């Protein structure tokens, strides 16, 4: 059975619901009568400029539905130069409702897909398989950008009736791999697959991670946990797979790193809603780390507006080097002066598709073992550096009198006038220069490394002269007047009692 098209979209006839987070609009509901076979309804409307972040389309689902399928289209406009055109995201909440942080979430694909389905045994990547229970479901439309003439859309809902297939028990990655005991482990914690807007399957990502010399990765799909159960058979003694999410708000993105498998963290709020602290604590309650991603990226909604008070680490290097990485690094560096309650830096690929390179860059973590807990502890403590690939390795530390030594992320407790020697050893960086950076700026730069890519630099200072020292390894400048791209950079060693 196929139903006729309908129309719903005149916002002037609908109430604006203020939910305590981002404002939302709820349209008139779409109803279906119990039936056999298949039923379809289409809803059309236009969202005006200034629409709320989320527009909910209620769908009254009767009993006996085996599968729910949704497709949608929207129109692009002719806009003046410099004006944003239409872009519309989509997702869905089940009969348990749309409450912020509630249990109703069933999937999100943003703008990556034009259709999806949900049934008991399977769902489109980005969505959670499970029964299509009776009640009011809500299709969530997210007008990411809206042209001056408005955003015309059409949403088609199809219900297929029949016996509900059984839902398989999820299989999640283990929290431990074989490891090498206390050692340096390489990881990439910001990667996208077909479960959000990536083009690679989990199997392809696992193979590329191994080829890149990585020991661990973290799944980080936009606003969904569906990918957590997609890695069966892909982990091993040589690869630890952590589960997380890229919480993609309208005021910045944050990687939830290593949350309990199956954890979903809501994203439907802006900085003005004063909700980020609550959800940051939700990430930590689920065993994860809070890592603001690409804080100075130039994409719409990407620039970080929530502050760093809740951050466990911050992503200062995202993918191949760009100028916004330089800004992120400088912004982070400005927070290091006190050395108390500092936020460690990390780097990740944010890889989506070919030719994005998994592990470019990667965070190299000193951890007691290759386990979720140990890797997170190393990241949280700042016992880590960032490298452009597994070809680059370094050793960095500071030494004082009486045999005192401190490594990356540690403090060398010396008197303020006691002599301190800082030493950096690097391999795998031909032609690069080595730099020591303090709270005053870059105070030492080496000659370029030889073709072998190996070299050592030493520099002497005191705690009175340098509150901290961190190291950078850079390629030759590409753009006149700008520093060269990173090959590696470290978290700081702090000096002084």
N, C-alpha and C positions, 0 to 999 in steps of 0.2 A: 504494500500500500504506500502510495506517495502523496504527501500533503502539498497544498498550494503554498506559494510564496506569500510572505507577509511583510509589513513595514513597521519599523520602530526606530526612532532616532531623532525626533524633535526634542532637543534638550530643554527647550522652554517649558515643556509639559512634564518634566521629570524633576524629582527632588534631588538636590545636591546633599549628599551625606558626608558629614565631617566625622571621620572615624577616630580622631585622636592621632592619626598619622597622616600620610598623604591623603588629600581629599579624594573622594570617589563618587562616581555617579552610577546609579542603578537604573537601568532601562525597564520597560515593561516586559513581563515574563512571556516565554514561549511555552505553550502547552501542547502535550501529546495525549491522546486517549490510548488506553491499552489496546493492543492489536497483535496480529501475527505478521510475520514477514518483516517489512521495512517501512518506516515513515520518515519523511523529510520535510523540514521547514527552512525557509530562507528569510532572514531579517536584513533590511537595508536601512541605512540612515547616513547622516552627515555629522561629524564632530566639528564644532567650530574652533577657531583659534582660542587658546586659553582654556581648553577643556581640562578637567582634572587628570591627574596622572593615570588613574585607572577607571575604566567604565565597565560595569558588570552587566552582563546579559543573563538574567535568570532563565533556566530551562527546567520545567517541571517534568521529571522523569517518572513514568509509571513503573509498576512492577513488571517483571518478566523480560527486561532488556538484557540482551547478551552482550551487545557492543554499542558504544557511542562513538560516532565519528563527526569531526568538525572540519570544515574548510572555510577559507575566507579570502576575500580580495579587497583591495582598496585602490583608489585612483591617485595617480600622480598628477600634479598640476603644472601649469606653465608659470614659473615664478621669476621675478627679477633677479639679476645677478646679486649674489650675497645673501639671498633669502632662502631659508630652509624649506625643503619640499616635504611632502607627507611621508611618514614612516610609522607603521602600526605594528606593535607587538601583540602576542596572544599567549594565553595559558588557560587553565581551568581549575576550579575548586569543586569538590563533590558536595553531597548533601549535608556534610558536617559544617559547612559555612565558610565565609571569607574573613573571619576574624583574624586580626593581625597576630601572627604567631600561633594560630589555631591548627587544628588537625585536618582541615579540609583540603589542603594542597594536594593536587593530583598531577600537576605537570606544567611546564613552561617551555616554550621554544623561542620566545622573543620574536624577532623578525626572520629567524632562520628557516622557517617552514611555512607553507601555505595550507597544510592539512595535518591532522593527526587522528588517531583512534585510541580507545581504551577498551579493553575487555579483560576477563578474568585471568587468562593465561599469558597475555602479551599486550604491549602498548608501543606506540611510536617512541623512539629514543627521545628522551626529555620528559617522558610521561611515565606514570607509575601504573603497572598492571594491577588488576584487582577487580572485584565485582562492581558492576554498574548498579548500585542500589537505588531504590526508589526514593524520591525526594527532590528538592530544588537544588540543582547544580548551578554554577555560575561560570560562564565563559568570561574571562578577564581580558579586556582589550586595553592595551597601553599605548596611547598616542604619544610616541617618542618625540616627533616633531610634526607640526601642522602648518600647512600652507595658508596664506591669508584668505583664500577662498573656502577654506574648510577641508575636511578629510572625508570624502564619501567612501562608505564601506558596505560590504555584503557578507553576512555570515550564514553558512548553510550547516544545519544540524541534522544528522541522520541517526535514527535509532533502529537497531536490528534486534529482533526478538528471538528468544530461544533459551535453551539451557545454558546456565553460566558455567564456563570452563573453570576447572580448578586452578588456583593460583600457586605456582611453584614456590617453595621456600627459597628465600634469597640466599645466595652463596657470596660471602664477602671475603676480601683478602685477609690473611692472617696479619697479626701485629709484629711479627718477627721473621727475619730472614737469617741465614747462617751467620753472616758477618765475619769480622776478623778481630773481635775483641775491641779494645780501645784503639781507634784508628780514625783517619780522615775519610769521610764518606761523601760521595758526590750525588747531588740530587737536583731535580727540577720540579718545583712545586706549583707551577701555574701552566697548565696544559689543557687544551680543549679537544674534545672528540665529537663524534656525531651526536652525542647526547646534549650538545648545545649548538654553537655555531661553528664547530670544527668540521672538517671533512674527512678526518682519519678515524678508523675504527680503533677500539682499545687494543686489538691484536697488533695493528700497525704501530701504534704508539709504543707498546711494550718492546717490539722489535727494534724500533729506532732508539729507545732509551738504552737498551743493551749495547747497540752499535755506538752510541755516544759515550760509553764508559760509565753510565750512571749506576749507582747502587740503590737509589730510591726515587720515586716520583709521588706526586700528590694529584689526585683527580680534582678538577676545579671548574666544573661546568657552571654556566650562568644560571643562577636562581633555581637549580634543581638538584635533587639527590639521585636521580634515576640511574646515573652512571655507576653508582657504588656497587651495584650487583652485576656489572657487565664485564668483570675481570676474571671470571672463573677460568682456571687453567693457565693464566698468563703470568702469575707470580712464580717465584722459585727461590732457591737458596741464594741466587745472585741478585734478586730484585725485590725490594720491599715496595709494596703499593699502599700508600696512604689514601684515605678518602676525605674529601672536603667539598668546597663549593666556592665559586666566585659570586659573592653577594653583590649584585649589580644594582645600586641605587641610582637615583637621578642626581646625586651629589658626590659620586665617587664609588669606586669598586674596592672590595676588600676580600682577600683570600682567607677563607676558613681552612686552616691547614691541619689535617690529621684529626678530624672529628670522628666520633663513633660512627661506624657504618650505618647508613639509613637516616642520619640526621639531616633535617631540612631547616635552614635558617631563612627567615623572612627578609625581604628586601624593600617592602612597600612603605618607605618613609624617606623624608629629606632631613637635612641637618636642622632645619627650623622646627621639626617635630619632636626633637629631644628624645629620640628613641634608640639611637645607636648604642648608647651605653648598655641598655637592656639586652640588646641582641649580641653585643660583644661578650657580655657575661654568659649568654646562652651558648656561644661558641666554646667558651672555656669550660662550662659545665659539661659539655659534650666531649671534653678532652682535647679540644683543638687550640690552635694559636690564631691570633687576630693579626693579619698582615695587610695593611693598606697597599693596594696595587697601583703601579704607575701613577703616583700622586699628582704629577704635573703633565699628564697626557693631555693632548689637545682635542680629543674626541668629545662630542657633546655628552655631558653628564659624567665624564671621567675624572675631572679635576677634583681632588680630595678636599672636602669641606668640613669634615667631622673632627679635625684635630687629631693629635697622636697620643692623648692621655690614656686611651684604652688599647693601644697597639703593643703587641709582643715583639714585633719586628716590622720593618718597612721595606718595601720593594723599591730600591733606588735605581736598579738597572733592569729594564724590561725589554727583552728581545735584542735584536741588533742595535748597537749604539746609535742614539739620536740626541739632539740638543735637549729634549725634555729630560733625558737621563742626567745630563749635566746639571740641570736645574734641580732635579730631585736630590742629587748627591750634595749640592751646595746647601740646599734647604736642610737636609739631614745633618750635615756637618755643623751647621749653626746651632744644633741642639746639644752638642757634645761637651760644651765647656765645663759644666759642673761635674760630669762624670758620675753623677748619682741619679739613679733611676733612668738611665739612658736607654734608648731604643736601638737594638742592633739592626744592621742593614743586611739585606739579602738580594739576590738576583735570580730571575727566572725567565724562561723563553717566551711565555704566553703564546706558544705555537698553536696554530689553527689548521694549517694545510701546507702542502708543498708550495714553495720551497722553505717554509719556516723550519728551522733546525731545532729539534729537541735538544735540550742541554746547552743552548746558546742564549744567555749565559747559564751557569749552574752555580749553586751554592755548595761549597765544600765545608763540611761540618766535622769538627772533632767530637766524637761521640763514644760512649763506653761500649756500644754494640750497635748492630743494625736492627734496631727495634723502634717502634713508634715513640715510646717514652724517651729513649736515649737520644734519638735524632731531634725531637722537640726540645729536650733539655739543652742540647748543644746550640740550637738556633736561639733559644730564649736567652742563653748566657752570652751570646755574641762570640762564641768560640768558632768562628767561621770566616771564610773569605769567599769572594766571587771570582769566577774565572770564565773566560769566553769559551773554553772547551776543556776536555780532559787532557789535552796536550800541555796545558799550563799548570804548573805546580809551584808552590812557594812555601817558604818558612820565614816567619817574621816574629821578632820578639825584642825585648829590651833587657839589658843587664845592668846592675849596679854593683856597688861594693859588697864585700862579705858574701859573695856567691849568690846574690839575689837575682832572680830572673822572672819575667812575666811574659806570657804569650798572648796571642790574639784574644781580645775581650777581657783581659785581666788587668790588674793594677800592680805596678811596681812601687812598693811602699818605701820610698827613700826620702831623706831630708831634701828640702827644696834646693839646696846648693850642692848636693852630692852629684858627682859626675855620673852620667848615664850613657851607655852605648846602645844604639839601635842598629839592628842588623836584619837585612833582607836578602834571602837567597831565592833565585828564580830559575826555573827551567821551562823550555818550550815557548819562549817569547823572542824570537829573532828580530833584531832591529828596534826593539822597544826600549824606552827609557824608564828608569826607576825613580820614584819620587817619595819623599817623606813630607807628610802634611801635618801641621799642628794647628792649634787654635789661632795662630797668626797667619796661616796660609802655607803654601809650599815653600819649604826652607832648604830643600836639597833636591837636585835633579842630576841623574847620572848621564854619562855618555851612552849612546845607543849600544845595546847588547850585540855581540857578534852573531854571525849566521848560525852558530850552534844554539842560540837562544838561551844560553845559561850565563848567569852572572851573579855577583854579590855586591851589595852596597852597605856601607857602615856610616854612621853619623853620630856625633857626640852632642849632648845637650844636658840640661838640668830640668828638674821639676819646676823651678822658678821661671824658666824660659819657655817651657812647653807643658801645658796641662795634659796633653795627650799627643800621641804620634800614631798616625796610620799610614799605610803604604798604598801607592798606586803604581801600576804597570801600564804604560800607555804606548800605543802605536804612534808613528809620526803623524802630525796634523794633516788633515785632509782639506779643511776649510781654513784659509788664512785668518789668523786672529782668534781661532778657537783651539782649545786643547785637542790633542789627538784622542782617538777612540780608546776606550778601556781594553786592556787585555786581562787585567785582574785588579782587584782592590780589596783591602782588608778592613775589618772592623778595627777599632783603635786599641792601643795599649795606653792605659792611663798612668800618669806619673804623679807621685807625691803621696804622702800619708793620708 
